[in-house]
Amino acid sequence: MSDTASSRLLSGRSLAMAGGLVVVGLLPLAAGASPYMLGLLISSLILAGLGLSWALLGNLGGMVSFGHAAFFGVGSYASALLAAKLGVPVLLAIPLAGGVATLSSLAMLPALRLSGPYFALAILAYAQIFRILATEASWLTGGAAGLQRFPGLPTVFGFNFAERHGSYVLVLGMVVLCALIYVVIRRSYVGIALRAIAESEDATRVVGVNSTLLKTWMLMLSAFIAGMFGALNAHIIGFLEPDYAFSGIWSVMPIIGAVFGGYRSVIGPVFGAVVIYMFDQVIAKSLIPVGHQILLGIVLAGMVLLAPNGLAGLVGRIFSRTGGKHHARA
Amino acid sequence: MLETRNLSAGYGAITVLWDVNLKFRSGALTAIVGPNGAGKTTLLRALTGLIPHTGAILLDGAPLKGKTWDLAAQGVVMVPEGRLVFRDMTVEENLCLGAYPERCRGDLSANLERMYSFFPRLKERRSQLAGSLSGGEAQMVAMGRGLMAQPRILLIDEPSLGLAPVIVNEVFDIIRRLKAEGTTIVLIEQNTRIALSVADDVHLIRTGKVVMSEPAASVDLDRLHDLYFAREGQGA
């Protein structure tokens, strides 16, 4: 950690992490996973990206969000509508949708004055506003009947993103990119300041940190990332309705994934989301077809009890035990 | 020079400080002494904008501008009381955070080395979590973090609080060195004896008002204590 003193933002370690993510991520392709399996993996990576955006706000910004479905839904509708009504190329519509989600997050700025559970409750209520908007503004969104006719992912230089393998690679690349952005921020002055804010906002202000501004940036960035993954998901699924795009699932699953994987690390939310989603879909569903989510709850409770820092903490603990990592003086 | 004119401040409906007029000379160490609840910390919190105030705060004759976080950029840096360090961060991360203002980010390693010359022990502890430090070390981290901001005016709140006498002496040796280097220091302290030993000017605050302002050289400790404990009848 002492190399925070150096201004090298992308250390060898974080690049190795990104490389490792790509290699692990490409394994299913190399192993010739079935289209069904790839479909599940794509969904799990969408949740992983959403989990990263949630953890960015939760871990760095110190704000627990129960409303990421709002950003996800706004992103998915924005991208679908931009592509369908204005003819914006899909690969451009996706980042633009992230921008629209960022704009929607500005409506939440008053909630930044709240902290802890009050913030969480405010954002929970806030998420409902957009579901209602999407339902009522039927002239634009198609209302409760949904939105069906919008373009899917394109083919670029002969590489078909609409096909399962292509979508998978695109989503994987986005997850890795967001993980790198997260790492760069965490290692910067801003990242150190954000961690300090979580401990004592007054003491952080005294050293010259505009904490309100930094928290605003984190909220906007988190909304941007969540919106982009919502957009990706929309173009892959090809169908939107308010109850789906703004479903509480999009608020809850990233939290479960991040807590399971270890929300304090960068890699935890990614692996947590993938492991939890695949477990739910492949194992839990085959054991209990209806109400399989109950197994998720049991697994999560077990994880919190046995390894409060999640998968990432568990792996770290095993490594420090075998590697004989030197311990700081108590 | 930092100066307050008719400064009043408090919490909500409760006013703690009443019309405080103080001058903090450049290059000097000004000690603010007074009993518990006199308003010493409130004064620092008002100076740094953590709580609202009425009246004026002037830096070199011009009103101090901006919010709390703008002050560090202007060289007005506070070392909060209670050895407030960020416990889940390493010592060095704590220190680096002190260099957050744009103008301090230039040569971070030179800045760190200069600070470590004051606190050699912190260099040994650089990669340790600040939460695991002893009280004296934590106080040093809090002061080191302040130094990293290359302060023109350093506001130190109760550095002796809860520390063993040996450690208090160590902390005050460092304060003496800082003063010798020309840093303007405002020191809040309950320990009048040790405050007098380093101060150039002394102000006594009691129940939110300044009741005595004198050069430290001319302060008589007995008379100061009479005022401190409000024993006017028996004094002198």
Interface residues (C-beta under 8 A of the other chain):
Chain A: M1 S2 T4 A5 S7 Y189 I192 A193 R195 A196 E199 S200 D202 A203 T204 R205 V206 V207 G208 V209 N210 S211 A328 R329 A330
Chain B: T48 L50 K67 T68 W69 D70 L71 A72 A73 V77 M78 P80 L84 F86 R87 D88 M89 T90 E92 E93 C96 L97 G98 Y100 P101 R105 L108 S109 L112 R125 R126 S127 Q128 L129 S132 R145 G146 A149
